[in-house]
Amino acid sequence: MTTRSPLYKSMYRPKVLVIVAMSLIFASTSFANSPDLKRVMLSSGGVGYFEYEAEVDGDTELELSVRLDQVDDVLKSIVIYDDKGGVGTIRLQSQASLDEIFRELPFGPESLSSMDRMLSAMKGAEVQTEGPRRLTGRIASVVKETERTDEGLAVTRHRVGLITESGLQHFILENAQTVKFTDTDLDARIKSALEKMADRSAQDNRTLIIRSPGTEKRKLTVGYVAEVPLWKASYRLILPRAEAATEDKESAKARIQGWAVVDNASSQDWQDVELKLTSGNPVTFRQALYATYYVDRPEVPLEVMGKILPNPDEGAISGDELRREQDRARQLGRMRDAEGFAMAAPAMEKAMDEVPQSVNSLGSGNLFFGGSDVEEKAASAESAAQIEFAFAENMSVENGQSLVVPIIDRKIPAERVYVYDPKQLNAVGITHRPFASVRLMNDSSTSLPPGALTLYETDDKGIASFIGDAQMKTLPKGEKRFVSYALDEKTFVDSEYKDQPDQIVLAKLSDGFLIQEKVNNYKYTYDLKAPEEEPRHLILVVEDGRGEFDNSDKLSYEKAQSDHRIGVDLEAGEQKSVELNFRQTTSTRTRFLDINLNQLGLLFKNVPLGPELKKVVDKITQLKKDISAADQTMAQARRTIDGVYKEQERIRENIKALHQGASTDIYKRYLAKLDTQENELERLNTQIAAAQTKRASTQRELEDLIRSLDFEIRDGRVVRSNQKKI
């Protein structure tokens, strides 16, 4: 049996006697045995699943202690499975605020800092005292007094005045043996507040009381998810000597050992528990369910006659229109629902078919699924979203300790390669040297989680030596990954990039719109040299964004998510030059009317046109030149007008500045200039109007001509040409 006793620490000096109500909080209640921790599942998402079991009989209450910082997670995720009983309730001390705790008391928490402050706050309450004098009365006053001892020391005392049946009497609080409230209801409320404060001050753990109703013996399982430290995977890769790759496939394989580092920071020991590790990227979050929340409600003033103020009218909608809107909304909702179910149902059926059988077997009696092969240290399995490792033997780890357990030990296909990735090399200030790497092939039944990789190499005698460290991302089953562990100082790589001119492979005009497809050509040249006594299989990495690889030389090629990878083999001491070509096709759609003369010239450059099409193209070119000339004429005229306006402004300012005795000749001179400029403005405005008229007519002629034209040019020759009548 366990005893649940709230923790309370006295906040008074030992010589000050405590009110009787305070001493009542040490009552104890007995409950059934706490459940035993049986299973732990740790996720790389930073959470862990903890599962407890208990054999119970009849109506039962179990105690489960959890850390305070895990209460939110427990309240969010706790699940109870009772194979014969019913679902009961879970209760725990609420994390109420101090205002909530003292809501029904006439004093606040600050009054508990001393006995005199508490009694002062309880004026009017009836108390009974024991000590030098036995008194019963209501508190009238608490007065602080200072006295001098025979030694001359100042001593503070508190004189409490009581209204008794025989009149006003008083006693010294420090001399009283007990002070007891005669109101039992008040006494109980003070005790309850002190219990809540005691529970609130216990910052380390909270106790969940789990009630399970039932009438017979049965097994009760309780599980929850809480925050835990990440478990870490690390690997050791033992490579055979380089010459072994030419002997046989089995000799070329590397041995990989995977280890998991598990930290127990759960504040409890794990004794003989089933341990499972999962690696994935599940959605996890925290939610403050343990905190107490209140809805912020608006305060409505009391309605008093003469104080009512109607709100302004904001308009209305007629009943017929409202019904029509509702009918339209319902119809739209039915259409959306139909589309949603039509798409969701097959996906849901497929998802249910893909759920592992172990996850569907809720009738198994516990919430921890999956088994393990007794012949192996860790049996792995893979679901749609994560990798799982279960162990054949139960584990024991004390709180605050770490455990290192093996998760894999097998041979794996491994190929030595040398990766030249300029992006990574330039980031560390290295050029001309590739990374010594290993390409691993996961031929196991499950993926391998990410982790650090330490590489060793064995010699002819089987003695291993350290050759480097590497980082390995998740290695899905059936896939390959590079792991780079050192810089290859023996191999030389030099690269040069050239951007080739763009090539128009398709130009199609229809309904006034020009559709063009262009090919951008990118060329890389690599000069390579292998060591004198060692061959090399180089992997040249080219960043993505260069289009498609033109693999005319039949090189080994792979497309990664963000780059291209081309394999090149070099014999020992061989020097080789390799060219890599990439083609990127882009498509544009523009109004043919909007292309300029330069674009028009590039479009038909080196394209043999027939006489009819050439005549139309020449006409379009001339019309565009005429429009361009009109635009230039108007622009030049407007610039000249701006200059004339500025000059006129200068002359007017000069006229204003002339004094009354100035010569009339200078006035005439200024006026003559203004007259000449006005004539120039009229001429320029006439010129602009004429240019606008000509441009408008030319624009209409060009638009009509373009609408009548229909052609297609593919790979530098006209494959279709037609001119419709408008």
C-alpha positions in Angstrom: 0.0 0.0 0.0 1.2 3.5 -0.7 0.5 6.5 1.5 -0.2 9.9 -0.1 0.9 12.7 2.2 1.0 16.3 1.0 4.2 18.0 1.9 4.0 21.0 4.3 6.7 23.0 5.8 6.0 25.4 8.7 6.8 29.0 7.9 6.8 30.2 11.5 9.5 30.2 14.2 9.6 27.1 16.3 8.6 28.9 19.5 5.4 30.3 17.9 2.6 27.9 18.2 0.6 26.9 15.1 -3.1 27.2 14.8 -4.8 23.8 15.2 -6.2 23.9 11.6 -2.7 23.9 10.2 -1.8 20.7 12.0 -4.7 18.8 10.4 -3.2 18.7 6.9 -1.1 15.6 7.7 -4.0 13.2 7.3 -3.2 10.2 5.1 -5.2 8.1 2.7 -4.4 4.5 1.5 -4.6 3.5 -2.1 -3.8 0.4 -4.1 -0.3 -0.4 -5.2 1.3 1.8 -7.8 1.5 0.3 -11.3 4.9 -1.1 -12.5 6.7 0.4 -15.4 6.9 -2.4 -18.1 7.6 -0.8 -21.4 9.5 2.2 -22.7 9.5 3.4 -26.3 11.8 6.3 -27.1 11.4 8.4 -30.2 13.9 10.5 -32.1 11.2 13.1 -32.1 12.2 14.0 -28.5 9.3 12.1 -26.7 9.0 8.7 -25.0 6.1 6.4 -24.5 5.9 4.9 -21.0 3.6 2.0 -20.2 2.6 0.7 -16.8 0.8 -2.4 -15.7 -1.0 -3.4 -12.5 -3.1 -6.4 -11.4 -6.3 -5.0 -9.8 -9.4 -6.4 -8.3 -12.8 -4.7 -8.1 -13.1 -0.9 -7.9 -9.5 0.3 -7.7 -7.6 3.5 -7.4 -3.9 3.6 -8.5 -1.3 6.2 -7.8 1.0 7.3 -10.6 3.7 9.9 -9.8 4.9 12.1 -12.7 7.3 15.0 -12.9 5.7 18.4 -12.7 7.3 19.5 -16.1 5.7 16.4 -17.7 2.1 16.9 -16.4 1.1 18.8 -19.6 2.3 15.9 -21.8 0.7 13.3 -19.6 -2.7 15.1 -19.6 -2.4 15.4 -23.4 -1.6 11.8 -24.1 -2.6 9.4 -21.2 -4.5 6.3 -22.3 -5.9 3.6 -20.1 -6.7 0.0 -21.2 -8.7 -2.2 -18.9 -9.4 -5.6 -20.4 -12.4 -6.4 -18.1 -13.3 -3.2 -16.3 -14.6 0.1 -17.4 -13.0 3.5 -18.1 -12.8 5.5 -14.9 -11.5 8.9 -14.0 -8.1 10.5 -13.4 -7.7 13.3 -10.8 -4.8 15.3 -9.5 -4.3 18.5 -7.6 -5.1 21.4 -9.8 -2.5 24.0 -10.5 -4.7 26.7 -9.1 -3.5 30.2 -8.7 -3.1 31.8 -5.2 -6.2 33.9 -5.9 -8.2 30.7 -6.6 -6.9 29.0 -3.4 -7.8 31.9 -1.2 -11.0 32.8 -3.0 -13.3 31.6 0.0 -11.0 32.9 2.8 -11.1 36.5 4.3 -7.3 36.8 3.9 -4.7 36.3 1.2 -1.4 34.3 1.1 0.6 37.3 2.5 -1.3 36.9 5.8 0.3 33.5 6.3 3.8 35.1 6.7 3.2 35.5 10.5 0.6 34.5 13.1 -0.1 38.1 14.1 -0.9 39.1 10.4 -3.2 36.1 10.1 -5.1 37.0 13.3 -5.3 40.7 12.3 -6.8 39.6 8.9 -9.4 37.5 10.8 -10.9 40.3 12.9 -14.3 39.4 14.0 -13.7 35.6 14.0 -14.2 33.7 17.2 -11.2 32.0 18.7 -10.5 29.9 21.8 -7.1 30.2 23.5 -5.2 27.9 25.9 -2.3 29.1 28.0 -1.8 31.4 31.0 -5.4 32.4 30.4 -8.3 30.5 28.8 -10.4 32.8 26.8 -13.2 32.6 24.2 -14.1 35.6 22.1 -14.0 37.5 18.8 -10.8 39.1 17.6 -11.0 42.9 18.0 -7.4 44.0 17.6 -3.8 42.9 17.2 -1.3 45.5 18.5 2.5 45.2 18.2 4.4 46.1 21.3 8.1 46.3 22.1 9.5 45.5 25.6 12.9 45.6 27.1 14.3 42.5 28.9 16.3 42.7 32.0 19.4 42.5 29.8 18.2 45.5 27.9 17.2 43.6 24.7 14.2 44.7 22.6 11.5 42.0 22.3 8.5 42.3 20.0 5.2 40.9 21.3 1.6 41.1 20.0 -1.3 41.9 22.2 -4.6 40.4 20.9 -7.8 42.0 22.1 -10.9 39.8 22.3 -14.6 40.7 22.8 -15.8 38.1 25.3 -19.1 37.6 27.1 -17.5 39.3 30.1 -16.2 42.3 28.1 -13.0 43.3 26.3 -10.0 41.1 27.3 -6.6 40.6 25.9 -3.7 38.1 25.8 -0.1 38.0 24.6 0.1 35.9 21.4 3.6 34.7 22.1 2.5 33.4 25.5 -0.5 31.4 24.3 -0.2 27.6 24.0 -2.9 27.2 21.3 -5.2 29.4 19.3 -8.2 27.7 17.8 -11.0 28.9 15.6 -14.4 27.8 17.0 -16.0 27.9 13.5 -15.4 24.4 12.1 -16.3 25.4 8.6 -13.7 28.2 8.7 -11.2 25.8 10.2 -11.8 23.3 7.3 -11.4 26.0 4.7 -8.1 27.2 6.2 -6.8 23.6 6.2 -7.9 23.0 2.6 -6.0 26.2 1.5 -2.9 25.1 3.3 -3.1 21.6 1.7 -3.3 23.2 -1.7 -0.4 25.5 -1.0 1.6 22.5 0.2 0.9 20.6 -3.0 1.7 23.7 -5.0 5.0 24.2 -3.3 6.1 20.6 -4.2 7.7 21.5 -7.5 9.1 18.1 -8.4 6.2 15.7 -8.8 2.5 15.4 -9.1 0.4 12.3 -8.2 -2.3 11.1 -10.6 -5.1 9.1 -8.9 -6.5 6.7 -11.5 -9.9 5.1 -10.7 -10.8 1.9 -12.5 -14.3 0.5 -11.8 -14.7 -3.3 -12.0 -15.9 -6.4 -10.2 -13.1 -9.0 -10.8 -9.4 -9.5 -11.0 -7.9 -8.1 -14.2 -4.9 -6.3 -15.7 -4.9 -2.5 -16.0 -2.5 -0.8 -18.5 -1.7 2.9 -18.4 0.4 4.6 -21.0 1.4 8.2 -21.8 3.9 10.2 -23.9 6.2 12.7 -22.3 9.3 14.7 -23.3 12.6 12.8 -23.0 16.2 13.3 -24.3 16.8 12.2 -27.8 18.3 8.8 -28.2 21.4 8.9 -30.5 22.5 6.4 -33.1 26.2 5.9 -34.0 27.9 3.5 -36.4 31.2 1.8 -36.9 32.1 0.8 -40.5 35.0 -1.6 -40.9 36.2 -1.6 -44.5 38.2 -4.4 -46.1 41.5 -3.6 -47.7 41.1 -1.8 -51.1 42.4 -4.9 -53.0 39.5 -7.0 -51.7 37.1 -5.3 -54.0 38.6 -7.1 -57.0 38.4 -10.6 -55.4 34.8 -11.4 -54.8 31.6 -9.6 -53.8 31.5 -11.0 -50.3 35.1 -9.8 -49.6 34.2 -6.3 -50.9 31.4 -5.9 -48.3 32.0 -3.8 -45.2 30.9 -4.7 -41.7 28.6 -2.2 -40.0 27.8 -2.0 -36.3 25.1 0.3 -35.1 24.7 1.4 -31.5 22.1 3.4 -29.7 22.9 5.7 -26.8 19.9 5.9 -24.5 19.6 8.4 -21.5 17.3 7.8 -18.6 16.2 11.2 -17.4 12.7 10.2 -16.4 13.3 10.6 -12.6 12.6 6.9 -12.1 14.6 3.7 -12.5 13.8 1.4 -15.4 13.8 -2.1 -13.9 13.5 -5.0 -16.4 11.5 -3.0 -19.0 10.8 -3.8 -22.6 12.7 -1.2 -24.6 11.9 0.0 -28.1 13.6 2.8 -30.1 12.0 4.5 -33.0 13.5 6.9 -35.5 11.4 9.2 -37.6 10.1 12.7 -37.7 6.7 12.6 -35.9 4.7 15.8 -35.2 5.1 16.6 -31.5 4.1 19.7 -29.6 3.4 20.9 -26.1 0.2 22.3 -24.7 -0.3 23.8 -21.3 -3.3 21.7 -20.1 -2.3 21.8 -16.5 -2.6 25.6 -16.2 -5.9 27.1 -15.1 -7.6 29.3 -17.7 -10.6 31.7 -17.6 -12.5 33.2 -20.4 -12.1 36.9 -20.7 -15.8 38.0 -20.6 -17.0 41.5 -21.4 -18.5 43.5 -18.6 -22.1 44.5 -19.4 -23.4 47.6 -17.6 -26.6 47.2 -15.5 -29.6 48.4 -17.4 -31.3 51.3 -15.6 -34.4 53.1 -16.9 -33.4 56.1 -18.9 -29.8 54.8 -19.5 -30.5 52.4 -22.4 -28.8 53.4 -25.7 -29.8 51.4 -28.9 -27.0 50.3 -31.2 -27.0 51.9 -34.7 -28.7 49.9 -37.4 -26.2 48.2 -39.8 -28.7 47.2 -42.5 -30.7 43.9 -43.1 -31.2 41.3 -45.7 -34.7 40.2 -46.8 -35.9 36.7 -45.8 -36.2 35.6 -49.5 -32.6 36.6 -50.2 -31.4 35.0 -47.0 -33.0 31.7 -47.9 -31.5 31.9 -51.4 -28.0 32.5 -49.9 -28.5 29.6 -47.5 -29.6 27.3 -50.3 -26.5 28.2 -52.3 -24.3 27.6 -49.3 -25.8 24.2 -48.7 -25.5 23.2 -52.3 -21.8 24.3 -52.3 -21.3 22.4 -49.1 -22.8 19.2 -50.6 -20.5 19.5 -53.6 -17.4 20.0 -51.5 -18.4 17.1 -49.2 -19.0 14.8 -52.3 -15.6 15.8 -53.7 -13.9 15.3 -50.3 -15.4 11.8 -49.7 -14.7 10.8 -53.3 -11.0 11.5 -52.8 -10.6 10.6 -49.2 -12.3 7.2 -49.1 -9.8 5.3 -51.3 -6.9 7.0 -49.6 -8.3 6.0 -46.2 -8.8 2.4 -47.3 -5.3 2.3 -48.7 -3.9 3.8 -45.4 -5.8 1.2 -43.4 -4.4 -1.6 -45.5 -0.9 -0.3 -45.0 -1.1 -0.1 -41.2 1.2 -2.7 -39.7 -0.7 -5.7 -38.2 0.9 -5.1 -34.8 -0.7 -1.6 -34.6 -4.1 -2.9 -35.4 -4.1 -5.6 -32.7 -5.7 -3.6 -29.9 -7.1 -6.8 -28.4 -3.7 -8.0 -27.5 -4.1 -6.6 -24.0 -1.4 -3.9 -24.0 -0.5 -0.7 -25.9 3.1 -1.6 -26.7 3.1 -3.4 -30.0 5.7 -5.3 -32.0 7.8 -8.3 -31.0 11.5 -9.2 -31.4 13.4 -12.2 -32.6 15.0 -14.0 -29.6 18.0 -14.9 -31.8 18.9 -11.3 -32.3 19.9 -8.5 -30.0 17.5 -6.0 -31.7 14.8 -6.8 -34.2 14.0 -3.9 -36.6 10.8 -3.1 -38.3 9.7 -0.2 -40.5 6.3 1.5 -40.7 5.2 4.2 -43.1 6.7 7.0 -41.0 9.4 5.6 -38.7 12.0 2.9 -38.1 11.7 0.7 -35.0 14.2 -1.3 -33.0 12.9 -3.8 -30.3 15.2 -5.8 -28.0 14.8 -9.4 -27.2 16.0 -8.9 -23.6 14.5 -6.5 -21.1 16.7 -3.6 -20.0 17.4 -2.0 -16.6 18.8 1.5 -16.3 18.9 3.6 -13.2 17.7 7.2 -13.3 20.4 9.6 -14.5 22.4 6.9 -16.3 22.9 6.2 -20.0 22.8 2.9 -21.8 24.6 1.9 -25.0 22.8 -1.0 -26.9 23.6 -2.5 -30.3 20.9 -2.1 -33.0 22.7 -3.6 -36.0 25.7 -5.8 -36.7 26.0 -7.2 -40.3 27.8 -7.0 -43.6 26.7 -4.3 -46.1 27.7 -3.7 -49.7 30.3 -0.8 -49.8 32.0 0.8 -52.7 35.0 3.1 -52.5 34.5 6.2 -54.5 36.0 9.7 -54.6 33.5 12.6 -54.7 34.4 16.0 -56.2 31.7 18.5 -55.1 32.9 22.1 -55.6 30.1 23.5 -53.5 31.3 21.6 -50.4 34.9 22.0 -51.1 34.8 25.7 -51.7 33.0 26.1 -48.4 36.1 24.8 -46.6 38.6 26.6 -48.9 39.7 23.5 -50.8 40.2 23.1 -54.5 41.4 20.4 -56.9 40.9 17.5 -54.4 38.0 15.1 -54.1 36.7 13.5 -50.9 37.5 9.9 -50.1 34.1 8.3 -49.7 32.2 5.1 -49.4 28.9 4.4 -51.2 26.8 2.2 -48.9 24.0 0.1 -50.1 21.3 -0.8 -47.5 20.2 -4.3 -48.5 18.6 -5.0 -45.2 14.8 -5.1 -44.5 14.6 -1.8 -42.8 16.0 1.7 -43.0 18.9 2.9 -40.9 18.4 6.0 -38.8 20.9 9.0 -39.1 24.0 9.1 -36.9 27.8 9.5 -36.7 29.9 7.0 -38.6 33.4 6.0 -37.5 35.4 4.3 -40.3 38.1 1.7 -39.9 40.2 -0.2 -42.4 41.6 -3.7 -42.0 45.0 -4.8 -43.4 46.0 -8.3 -44.6 46.3 -9.5 -41.0 42.8 -8.2 -40.1 44.1 -5.4 -37.9 41.9 -2.3 -38.1 43.1 1.3 -38.1 41.0 4.5 -37.9 40.6 6.4 -41.2 38.0 9.0 -40.5 34.6 10.1 -39.3 31.5 10.8 -41.4 27.9 11.8 -41.0 25.2 9.5 -42.3 21.7 10.7 -43.0 18.7 8.2 -42.9 19.6 5.3 -45.2 16.3 3.9 -46.5 16.2 0.2 -47.4 17.2 -0.6 -50.9 18.9 2.8 -51.4 22.5 4.0 -51.6 24.3 6.9 -49.8 27.7 8.5 -50.0 29.6 9.0 -46.7 32.8 11.1 -47.0 35.4 10.6 -44.4 38.7 12.2 -45.6 40.3 14.4 -48.3 42.1 12.5 -51.1 45.4 14.3 -51.5 46.6 12.0 -54.3 43.9 12.8 -57.0 43.9 16.0 -59.0 40.7 17.6 -60.4 40.5 20.9 -62.3 37.2 22.2 -63.7 36.2 25.0 -66.1 32.6 26.2 -66.8 31.5 27.9 -70.1 28.0 29.3 -70.8 27.1 28.6 -74.4 24.8 30.9 -76.5 21.0 30.2 -76.2 19.4 28.4 -79.1 15.7 28.9 -80.2 14.4 25.5 -81.1 10.7 26.5 -81.5 8.9 29.7 -82.4 5.2 29.6 -83.0 2.9 32.5 -83.7 -0.9 32.1 -83.3 -3.7 34.5 -82.5 -1.1 37.3 -82.0 0.9 35.4 -79.3 4.4 34.1 -79.9 5.4 30.9 -78.1 9.2 30.3 -77.9 11.2 27.4 -76.6 14.9 28.1 -76.0 17.7 25.8 -75.1 20.4 27.0 -72.8 23.6 25.1 -73.1 26.1 24.7 -70.2 29.5 23.1 -70.7 31.9 21.8 -68.0 35.4 20.7 -68.8 37.3 18.5 -66.2 41.0 17.7 -66.3 41.5 14.6 -64.1 44.6 12.7 -62.9 44.7 9.5 -60.8 47.5 8.5 -58.4 50.4 6.6 -60.0 49.6 3.2 -58.4 45.9 3.4 -57.6 42.8 3.5 -59.8 40.0 5.9 -59.0 36.2 5.9 -59.5 35.4 9.6 -59.4 32.0 11.1 -58.9 31.7 14.6 -60.4 28.9 16.6 -58.7 27.2 19.4 -60.7 24.7 21.6 -58.9 21.1 21.4 -60.1 19.6 24.2 -62.2 21.6 23.3 -65.3 18.9 21.4 -67.0 19.2 17.9 -68.3 22.5 16.1 -68.7 23.5 15.3 -72.3 24.9 11.8 -71.7 26.2 11.2 -75.2 29.4 9.6 -73.8 27.3 7.0 -71.9 28.9 7.9 -68.5 27.4 6.6 -65.3 24.8 9.2 -64.2 22.6 9.8 -61.2 20.2 12.7 -60.5 20.0 13.7 -56.9 17.5 16.1 -55.3 19.7 19.1 -55.8 22.6 18.0 -58.1 23.8 15.8 -60.9 26.3 13.0 -60.3 28.5 11.7 -63.1 30.8 8.8 -62.6 34.3 8.6 -64.3 36.7 5.7 -64.1 40.5 6.3 -64.1 43.2 3.7 -64.3 46.3 4.1 -62.1 48.3 7.1 -63.2 45.8 8.0 -66.0 45.1 11.5 -67.1 41.8 12.3 -68.8 39.8 15.3 -69.9 36.1 15.0 -69.7 33.4 17.4 -71.1 29.9 17.5 -69.5 27.1 19.2 -71.4 23.8 20.2 -69.9 20.7 21.5 -71.8 17.9 23.5 -70.2 14.7 24.2 -72.1 12.6 27.2 -71.3 9.3 28.3 -72.7 7.8 31.8 -73.0 4.5 33.2 -74.3 4.4 36.9 -75.2 2.4 39.2 -77.4 4.1 39.4 -80.8 3.2 43.1 -80.8 5.4 43.7 -77.7 8.7 42.2 -79.0 11.3 44.7 -80.0 13.4 44.9 -83.1 16.4 43.1 -81.6 14.2 40.2 -80.5 12.6 40.2 -83.9 16.0 40.0 -85.5 17.1 37.1 -83.3 13.9 35.2 -84.0 14.4 35.0 -87.8 18.3 35.0 -87.7 19.7 32.2 -90.0 16.1 31.0 -90.8 15.4 30.6 -94.5 12.1 32.3 -95.1 9.9 31.8 -98.1 9.1 34.8 -100.3 5.6 35.4 -98.9 6.7 35.1 -95.2 9.8 37.2 -95.9 7.6 39.9 -97.4 5.3 39.9 -94.3 8.3 39.8 -91.8 9.9 42.8 -93.7 6.6 44.6 -93.5 6.3 43.9 -89.7 9.9 45.1 -89.3 9.3 48.3 -91.2 6.1 49.0 -89.3 7.9 48.5 -86.0 10.7 50.8 -87.2 8.0 53.5 -88.0 6.4 53.1 -84.6 9.9 53.4 -83.0 10.7 56.5 -85.1 7.3 58.1 -84.0 8.1 57.3 -80.4 11.5 58.9 -80.7 10.0 62.0 -82.4 7.5 62.5 -79.6 10.0 61.9 -76.9 12.4 64.4 -78.4 9.6 67.0 -78.9 8.5 66.6 -75.3 12.1 67.0 -74.0 12.4 70.2 -76.1 9.1 71.5 -74.7 10.3 70.9 -71.2 13.4 73.0 -72.0 11.3 75.8 -73.5 9.1 75.8 -70.3 12.1 76.2 -68.1 13.5 79.0 -70.3 10.2 80.8 -70.1 10.1 80.5 -66.4 13.6 82.1 -66.2 12.5 85.0 -68.4 9.4 85.7 -66.3 11.5 85.7 -63.2 13.9 88.2 -64.8 11.0 90.5 -65.8 9.7 90.4 -62.2 13.2 91.4 -60.9 13.5 94.5 -63.2 13.1 97.9 -61.3 10.8 100.6 -62.4 13.5 102.7 -64.0 14.7 99.9 -66.3 15.0 100.5 -70.0 12.0 99.6 -72.2 14.4 97.9 -74.7 15.1 95.0 -72.3 11.4 94.6 -71.7 10.9 94.3 -75.5 13.8 91.9 -75.7 12.2 89.6 -73.1 8.8 89.8 -74.7 10.2 89.0 -78.2 11.9 85.9 -76.8 8.6 84.7 -75.1 6.8 85.2 -78.4 9.4 83.2 -80.3 9.2 80.4 -77.7 5.4 80.3 -77.9 5.7 79.8 -81.7 8.2 77.0 -81.0 5.7 75.3 -78.6 2.9 75.4 -81.1 5.2 73.8 -83.7 6.3 71.1 -81.3 2.8 70.3 -80.2 1.7 70.1 -83.8 4.7 67.7 -84.4 3.6 65.5 -81.5 0.0 65.4 -82.7 1.1 64.4 -86.2 3.5 61.7 -84.8 0.7 60.4 -82.5 -1.7 60.1 -85.5 0.9 58.4 -87.6 1.8 56.0 -84.8 -1.8 55.1 -84.1 -2.5 54.3 -87.8 0.8 52.3 -88.0 -0.1 50.4 -84.8 -3.5 49.4 -86.2 -1.9 48.3 -89.5 0.7 46.2 -87.5 -2.0 44.7 -85.3 -4.0 43.7 -88.3 -1.0 42.2 -90.0 0.0 40.2 -86.9 -3.5 38.9 -86.4 -3.5 37.6 -90.0 -0.1 35.8 -89.6 0.3 32.2 -88.4 3.6 30.4 -88.6 5.8 27.8 -86.8 9.6 27.6 -86.9 11.2 24.4 -85.5 15.0 23.8 -85.3 15.8 26.7 -87.6 13.4 26.0 -90.5 9.8 27.1 -91.2 7.4 24.1 -91.0 4.2 26.1 -91.2 3.3 29.5 -92.6 -0.1 31.0 -93.3 -1.6 34.5 -93.7 -5.3 34.9 -93.1 -7.5 37.7 -94.5 -8.7 40.1 -91.9 
